[in-house]
Amino acid sequence: MISLVLVVAIAFGSLAATLLSGWRPELGLDLAGGLSVVYKPATHATAADLTESVNILTNRVNALGVSGAQVATQGPDIVVSIPGIKNPQQILSTIGETAQLYFRPALCGAPAFVGKKGKGAQPPSGPLPTCTAASTLSKTNLGVTPSSSATSGYTANPVPADAALAAYPSTPASQDVQGKTVLLPALKGGGQYPRYLLGPATLTGHAIKTATAQQNQTGSWVVNYTLTSTGSPAWDALAQQNFHQIIAIELDGVVQSAPIIQPGQATFSSFAGTGQISGNLTQHQAQNLALAMQFGSLPVRLVPQTTQTVSPTLGASSLKAGLLAGIIGLLLVLGYVVFYYRALGLVVVSGLCVTAALLWAIVSVIGHTNNLTLDLAGVTGLIVSIGITVDSYIVYFERLKDETRSGRTVRTSVDRGFSNAWRTVLAADMVSLLGALLLWFIAIGAVRGFAFFLGLSTLLDVFVTYFFTRPLVVLLGKNEKVADAKRFGIARGLDSSVQVTS
């Protein structure tokens, strides 16, 4: 009987603990409402690229403080589901940053795109032109000279933008790749030119170890970052090669900052693994940039294909409908077993209460520790599991009925009947568990939620049947008043004329 007391204590003790702590099952997207986005790689992506992208996006979403978010692959696409958010557009703008961070040498400045005028005029095709000699951002043209009397700590020659580039549109996102020369716009305040012609990137965001948004001494928002052990020497090599020239820091096709390398120094010195991005960044821009850099650069550029915002009202209606169906079905089942099995029907009721308490506690804890969400498919799995659980009781009770009909007393039947029924219960639950495991591994999306909750309920059925149902039935079967009651006794429920003997 010790196991009976322990199971009750564990079930309702854990339920009370989760309720007192304010924990509850985290609802999924279809129940709590929220945001669902399907991303498609802009270029060919390997399985390793998709896995790395999923990990990075998961870290970003978790860093935003939302719970229950899920990021998973669906064929060649990546699906991001974030339930229960109040401002989906702000979240979308943050996770939508693909964080393709490149460090590119600036070849020359460019005016804003104006294009050719006239009916049917088309922008120039073919490769981008080379910079004119006068507009090249070379060390000679810039003429950077450290000066303690200058406010900025140095002086430099003004280099005009290359006017010919005004006819060329900015490089589209699909062609913004590491090894190509690109023409990109600058963030407002990110440089002295509207756009820049940039050379191939020799350093990417994978060189970044940490990044934080902070205010400098003048109150401006900047992003301070540290480099990895391999990224630090690579950055030093790039910086030394472009000493007193401009290195553009590009994020997702936009030049965030275009600083001159160490303009206040006469000779180059190592950066010692640290750096800073500045350029009139707002607090929101700096924090989002630091967040994207902190969790790495995605191996491929992702393009949003579909964006779906689910209303919490619709989710609440689905939840109510699912719960109503489950409650009605549960009441019908409980009414039947109590009417048919009499006192043993109370064993079914109490067993389902214990299972429900354990499920609530387990799902609540996993929801807060591993972002498990309860969606409509999961609710369906729980409802289906009620039938599986009740089947275990019926198998046991019917076996008890066979034992008493063969002439044995209720007292002697409870142990013998369970030994014979246990093999059947275990076999049936293993079949259900095997089906849930197969669904989990081969299915995608909401079907996996159904499989998880079905499998969890099946495991709990095995546990509760052996450690709760068996000792409770044995305890009741050895009690003469319960077993021998005229209308509600166990013997009456088993349709047995054999009475309990002492």
C-alpha positions in Angstrom: 0.0 0.0 0.0 3.1 2.2 0.2 3.1 2.7 -3.5 -0.6 3.9 -3.4 0.2 6.6 -0.9 3.4 7.6 -2.7 1.6 8.0 -6.1 -1.2 10.1 -4.6 1.4 12.3 -2.7 3.5 12.7 -5.9 0.5 13.4 -8.2 -1.3 16.0 -6.0 1.9 17.4 -4.4 3.4 18.2 -7.8 0.0 19.6 -9.0 -0.1 21.9 -5.9 3.5 22.9 -6.5 2.9 24.0 -10.1 -0.3 25.8 -9.2 1.4 27.7 -6.3 4.3 28.7 -8.6 1.9 30.0 -11.2 3.0 27.5 -13.8 0.5 26.1 -16.3 0.7 24.3 -19.6 2.0 26.7 -22.3 -0.6 26.8 -25.1 0.5 26.4 -28.7 -0.1 28.8 -31.6 -3.5 27.5 -32.6 -4.8 27.9 -29.0 -3.1 31.0 -27.7 -2.8 32.9 -31.0 0.4 34.4 -32.2 2.7 34.4 -35.2 3.8 31.8 -37.7 6.4 32.5 -40.4 7.7 30.1 -43.1 11.2 31.0 -44.3 12.8 29.7 -47.5 16.6 29.8 -48.1 17.4 32.2 -50.9 20.1 29.9 -52.2 20.8 26.2 -52.0 21.1 25.1 -48.3 22.4 21.8 -47.0 20.9 19.9 -44.1 23.7 21.3 -41.9 22.9 24.8 -43.0 19.2 24.4 -42.0 20.1 22.8 -38.7 22.5 25.7 -37.8 19.8 28.2 -38.9 17.2 26.6 -36.7 19.6 26.7 -33.7 20.4 30.4 -34.3 16.7 31.4 -34.8 15.8 29.4 -31.6 18.4 31.3 -29.6 17.1 34.7 -31.0 13.5 33.9 -30.2 14.3 32.7 -26.7 16.4 35.8 -26.1 13.3 38.0 -26.8 11.7 36.6 -23.7 8.8 34.7 -25.3 8.0 31.2 -24.2 6.6 28.3 -26.1 8.2 29.3 -29.4 9.1 26.6 -31.8 11.6 26.7 -34.7 11.7 23.6 -36.9 12.5 22.5 -40.5 9.6 21.5 -42.8 11.2 20.0 -45.9 13.6 22.6 -47.3 11.9 25.4 -45.3 12.1 26.7 -41.7 8.9 27.3 -39.8 8.9 29.7 -36.8 5.9 29.6 -34.5 5.6 32.0 -31.6 2.4 31.7 -29.6 0.8 34.3 -27.2 2.6 37.4 -28.4 1.0 40.9 -28.3 3.1 42.6 -30.9 3.8 40.2 -33.7 5.2 42.8 -36.1 7.9 43.8 -33.7 8.9 40.2 -33.1 8.8 39.5 -36.9 11.1 42.5 -37.6 13.6 41.2 -35.1 13.7 37.5 -36.0 13.5 38.4 -39.7 16.9 39.9 -39.6 18.9 37.1 -41.3 22.1 38.6 -39.8 24.4 38.2 -42.9 27.2 40.2 -41.4 30.1 41.0 -43.7 33.2 43.1 -43.3 33.9 44.6 -46.7 36.6 47.1 -48.0 34.9 50.3 -49.3 36.0 51.0 -52.8 34.2 54.3 -53.3 31.1 56.2 -52.3 28.0 56.4 -54.5 25.1 58.7 -54.8 21.5 57.6 -54.3 20.0 55.7 -57.2 18.2 57.9 -59.6 18.2 55.7 -62.7 17.8 56.8 -66.3 14.9 59.0 -67.2 12.6 58.7 -70.2 10.0 56.2 -71.4 11.2 52.6 -71.4 14.5 53.5 -69.8 16.2 50.6 -68.1 19.1 50.6 -65.6 22.5 49.5 -66.9 23.0 45.7 -67.0 26.1 43.7 -66.5 28.8 44.0 -63.8 29.2 47.1 -61.7 31.8 49.6 -63.0 35.1 50.3 -61.3 35.5 53.4 -59.3 37.1 56.4 -61.0 40.6 57.4 -59.8 39.3 60.5 -58.1 36.5 58.7 -56.2 38.5 55.7 -55.0 38.7 55.5 -51.2 42.4 54.7 -51.3 44.9 55.6 -48.7 46.4 58.2 -51.0 43.0 59.9 -51.7 41.9 59.9 -48.1 45.2 61.2 -46.8 44.4 60.4 -43.2 46.6 62.2 -40.8 46.4 61.9 -37.0 45.9 65.3 -35.4 45.6 66.1 -31.7 44.1 69.5 -32.5 41.2 68.1 -34.6 38.0 67.3 -32.8 37.9 63.8 -34.3 41.6 63.2 -33.6 42.5 63.2 -37.3 42.1 65.0 -40.6 41.2 63.5 -44.0 40.6 64.6 -47.5 37.0 64.8 -48.8 36.7 62.2 -51.6 33.7 62.8 -53.9 31.2 60.0 -54.7 31.4 58.3 -58.1 28.6 60.1 -60.0 28.4 57.3 -62.6 27.1 54.9 -59.9 23.9 56.9 -59.6 22.5 55.1 -62.6 23.0 51.6 -61.0 20.4 50.2 -58.6 21.6 48.8 -55.2 22.5 45.1 -55.3 19.4 43.0 -54.5 19.4 40.6 -51.5 19.6 37.5 -53.7 23.0 38.7 -55.2 24.5 40.0 -51.9 27.0 37.2 -51.5 30.3 37.2 -49.8 32.6 36.8 -52.8 31.1 39.5 -55.0 31.5 43.3 -55.4 28.2 44.9 -54.3 26.6 48.3 -54.3 24.7 48.8 -51.0 22.8 51.6 -49.2 24.0 53.0 -45.9 22.0 53.2 -42.8 21.0 56.7 -42.0 24.1 58.0 -40.2 26.0 54.9 -41.1 28.4 56.6 -43.4 29.2 59.8 -45.2 27.8 58.5 -48.5 24.2 57.4 -49.4 25.6 54.2 -50.8 28.9 52.4 -51.1 30.6 50.2 -53.7 32.1 47.4 -51.7 34.6 44.7 -52.5 34.3 41.0 -51.6 34.1 40.2 -47.9 37.0 38.4 -46.3 35.4 38.3 -42.9 31.9 37.3 -41.8 29.8 37.4 -38.7 31.1 34.0 -37.6 34.1 35.9 -36.3 31.9 37.6 -33.7 31.9 36.0 -30.2 29.7 38.4 -28.2 27.9 41.7 -28.9 26.2 44.2 -26.6 24.3 47.4 -27.1 25.6 50.2 -24.9 25.8 54.0 -24.7 29.2 55.6 -25.1 30.5 58.6 -23.2 28.6 61.0 -25.5 25.3 59.2 -24.9 25.2 57.7 -28.4 24.2 54.0 -28.9 26.9 51.7 -30.1 27.5 48.0 -30.3 30.6 46.7 -28.7 31.7 43.3 -29.8 34.4 40.8 -29.1 35.9 38.4 -31.6 36.5 34.7 -31.5 40.0 33.2 -31.2 40.1 32.7 -35.0 38.2 35.8 -35.8 40.6 38.2 -33.9 43.7 37.5 -36.1 41.6 37.5 -39.3 40.2 41.0 -38.4 43.7 42.3 -37.5 44.9 41.1 -40.9 42.0 42.8 -42.7 42.4 46.0 -40.7 46.1 46.1 -41.3 45.7 45.6 -45.0 43.2 48.5 -45.1 45.0 50.7 -42.5 43.8 54.4 -42.8 41.1 53.2 -45.3 37.4 52.4 -44.8 36.0 49.0 -43.9 32.3 48.8 -44.2 30.3 46.7 -41.8 27.3 45.3 -43.7 24.3 43.6 -42.1 21.7 42.1 -44.4 22.5 44.3 -47.4 22.8 47.6 -45.4 26.0 49.3 -44.4 25.6 49.8 -40.7 28.9 51.7 -40.3 31.8 52.6 -42.5 34.7 53.6 -40.1 38.2 54.5 -41.1 40.7 52.0 -39.6 42.6 53.7 -36.7 42.7 57.2 -38.1 44.1 58.6 -34.9 47.2 56.4 -35.0 50.3 56.9 -37.1 50.9 53.1 -37.3 48.7 50.0 -37.1 48.2 48.1 -33.8 46.2 45.0 -33.0 42.6 45.4 -32.0 43.2 42.7 -29.3 39.9 41.0 -30.2 37.4 43.8 -29.6 35.6 46.3 -31.8 32.7 48.7 -31.9 29.9 49.6 -34.4 28.7 53.1 -34.3 26.9 55.6 -36.5 23.8 57.3 -35.1 22.1 54.1 -34.1 18.9 54.3 -32.1 18.5 52.2 -29.0 16.2 49.8 -30.9 18.6 49.5 -33.8 21.6 48.9 -31.5 19.8 46.3 -29.5 18.5 44.4 -32.5 21.9 44.5 -34.2 23.6 43.2 -31.0 21.0 40.5 -30.7 21.5 39.4 -34.3 25.3 39.5 -33.9 25.3 37.7 -30.5 23.6 34.6 -31.9 25.7 34.3 -35.0 25.3 34.9 -38.7 23.0 32.6 -40.5 24.8 30.3 -43.0 22.2 31.2 -45.7 19.9 34.1 -46.3 16.3 33.4 -45.5 13.4 34.8 -47.3 9.9 34.9 -45.6 7.4 33.0 -47.8 4.2 33.2 -45.7 3.4 35.1 -42.5 0.3 34.1 -40.6 -1.1 35.9 -37.6 -3.5 33.7 -35.5 -6.1 35.5 -33.4 -6.2 34.5 -29.7 -10.1 34.6 -30.0 -10.0 31.9 -32.6 -7.6 29.9 -30.4 -9.8 30.3 -27.4 -12.8 29.0 -29.4 -10.8 25.9 -30.5 -9.7 25.2 -27.0 -13.2 25.5 -25.6 -14.5 23.2 -28.3 -11.8 20.6 -27.7 -12.2 20.7 -23.9 -16.0 20.5 -24.2 -15.7 17.4 -26.4 -13.2 15.9 -24.0 -15.4 16.6 -20.9 -18.5 15.2 -22.5 -16.7 12.1 -23.6 -15.1 11.7 -20.2 -18.4 12.1 -18.3 -20.1 9.5 -20.6 -17.2 7.0 -20.0 -17.2 7.6 -16.2 -21.0 7.3 -16.0 -20.8 4.0 -17.9 -18.0 2.4 -15.8 -19.6 3.4 -12.5 -23.0 2.0 -13.6 -21.4 -1.2 -14.9 -18.6 -1.9 -12.4 -20.1 -0.2 -9.3 -17.4 0.4 -6.6 -14.7 -0.5 -9.1 -15.9 2.5 -11.2 -14.7 4.8 -8.4 -11.2 3.3 -9.0 -11.4 4.5 -12.6 -12.5 8.0 -11.5 -9.7 8.3 -8.9 -7.2 6.8 -11.4 -8.1 9.4 -14.0 -7.8 12.2 -11.4 -4.3 11.0 -10.5 -3.3 10.8 -14.2 -4.7 14.3 -14.8 -2.7 15.7 -11.9 0.5 14.1 -13.1 -0.1 15.3 -16.7 -0.8 18.9 -15.6 2.4 19.0 -13.5 4.6 17.3 -16.2 3.3 19.4 -19.1 3.6 22.6 -17.0 7.2 21.9 -16.0 8.3 20.9 -19.5 6.6 23.9 -21.0 8.7 26.2 -18.8 11.9 24.4 -19.2 11.9 23.1 -22.8 9.3 25.2 -24.5 6.7 22.4 -24.9 3.4 23.8 -26.0 0.0 22.2 -25.8 -1.8 22.7 -29.1 -5.1 21.4 -30.5 -3.4 18.2 -31.8 -2.0 17.6 -28.3 -5.5 18.1 -26.8 -6.7 15.5 -29.3 -3.9 13.1 -28.2 -5.0 13.5 -24.5 -8.6 12.9 -25.4 -7.7 9.7 -27.3 -5.5 8.6 -24.4 -8.6 8.6 -22.1 -9.9 5.6 -24.1 -6.6 3.8 -23.8 -6.4 4.4 -20.1 -10.0 3.2 -19.5 -9.2 0.1 -21.6 -6.6 -0.9 -19.1 -9.1 -0.8 -16.3 -11.7 -2.8 -18.3 -9.1 -5.5 -19.1 -8.3 -5.8 -15.4 -11.9 -5.8 -14.2 -13.0 -8.3 -16.9 -10.2 -10.6 -15.8 -11.4 -10.2 -12.2 -14.9 -11.2 -13.4 -13.5 -14.3 -15.0 -11.7 -15.2 -11.8 -14.8 -14.8 -9.6 -17.0 -16.7 -12.0 -14.6 -19.7 -11.8 -15.4 -19.9 -8.1 -12.8 -17.8 -6.5 -13.5 -15.1 -3.9 -13.0 -11.4 -4.6 -10.2 -11.4 -2.1 -8.2 -14.1 -3.9 -9.1 -12.8 -7.3 -7.7 -9.3 -7.1 -4.0 -10.4 -7.0 -4.4 -13.4 -9.4 -6.5 -11.3 -11.8 -4.0 -8.5 -12.0 -1.1 -10.9 -12.8 -3.0 -12.3 -15.7 -4.3 -8.8 -16.9 -1.0 -7.0 -16.5 0.5 -8.8 -19.5 -2.4 -7.7 -21.7 -2.4 -4.1 -20.4 1.4 -3.9 -21.0 1.2 -5.3 -24.5 -1.7 -2.9 -25.5 0.2 0.1 -24.1 3.4 -0.9 -25.8 1.5 -1.0 -29.1 0.1 2.5 -28.4 3.6 3.7 -27.4 5.2 2.3 -30.5 2.6 4.0 -32.7 3.3 7.3 -30.9 7.1 6.9 -31.3 6.7 6.2 -35.1 4.5 9.3 -35.5 7.0 11.4 -33.6 10.0 10.4 -35.8 8.3 10.4 -39.2 5.7 13.1 -38.8 6.1 16.9 -38.9 4.2 19.9 -37.5 1.2 19.4 -35.3 1.1 15.6 -35.7 4.2 15.4 -33.5 2.3 17.2 -30.7 -0.4 14.5 -31.0 2.3 11.8 -30.8 4.0 13.3 -27.8 0.9 13.6 -25.6 -0.4 10.2 -26.7 3.0 8.7 -25.8 3.2 10.6 -22.5 -0.3 9.5 -21.5 0.5 5.9 -22.4 3.6 5.8 -20.2 1.6 7.3 -17.3 -1.1 4.6 -17.8 1.6 1.9 -17.3 2.8 3.7 -14.2 -0.6 4.4 -12.7 -2.0 0.9 -13.5 0.8 -0.8 -11.6 1.5 1.5 -8.7 -2.0 2.9 -8.1 -4.8 0.8 -9.6 -3.4 -2.6 -8.5 -2.9 -1.7 -4.8 -6.2 0.3 -4.6 -8.2 -2.7 -6.1 -6.4 -5.1 -3.7 -7.2 -2.8 -0.8 -10.9 -2.5 -1.7 -11.2 -6.2 -2.5 -10.0 -7.2 0.9 -12.5 -4.9 2.6 -15.7 -6.9 3.3 -18.0 -3.9 3.4 -16.9 -2.6 0.0 -16.6 -5.9 -1.7 -19.9 -7.3 -0.3 -22.2 -4.3 -0.5 -25.6 -5.2 -1.9 -26.0 -2.6 -4.6 -22.6 -0.9 -5.0 -20.1 -3.6 -4.0 -17.3 -5.1 -6.0 -18.9 -8.5 -6.2 -22.1 -6.9 -7.6 -20.1 -5.0 -10.2 -18.3 -8.2 -11.2 -21.7 -10.0 -11.4 -20.5 -12.5 -8.9 -22.5 -14.4 -6.3 -19.3 -15.4 -4.5 -18.9 -13.4 -1.3 -15.8 -12.3 0.6 -14.7 -14.8 3.3 -12.4 -14.0 6.1 
